[in-house]
Amino acid sequence: MRELVEMNYLMTEPVVLDDSALTELIGPIARTSYEEGIRHAFDAARESASANAGANRSAASAA
């Protein structure tokens, strides 16, 4: 409960984030649309599932 009181300002006051120092250090950051990001996440999950299924089949046939 004490933590809620301590962190209450995050819920009651706007939080402004500034990435100018990071951009200065590493250069501009490419933006990815939500649609593209979700597509990449699903593609990675499918690849991982396919790789795991292949490994499981190999292990089952070896046993």
C-alpha positions, -999 to +999 in steps of 0.1 A: +000+000+000+029+023+008+041+019-028+008+031-042+010+063-023+047+067-033+039+061-070+006+080-071+022+109-090+026+087-121-012+083-123-022+119-114+004+140-133+014+138-170+047+121-177+068+136-205+096+115-219+125+131-238+147+109-260+169+137-273+200+125-254+196+089-267+190+102-303+221+123-300+241+093-288+229+067-313+213+087-341+177+087-352+155+058-343+134+042-370+097+040-362+078+008-368+040+009-373+019-012-350+007-033-380+043-041-390+054-048-355+025-072-348+032-089-382+069-094-372+059-107-338+035-133-353+061-143-379+087-149-352+062-169-331+054-191-361+091-197-369+098-205-332+068-229-331+079-246-363+115-250-351+103-264-318+079-289-335+108-301-357+131-305-327+104-324-309+098-348-338+135-355-341+138-362-304+107-385-305+121-405-334+155-409-317+139-423-286 
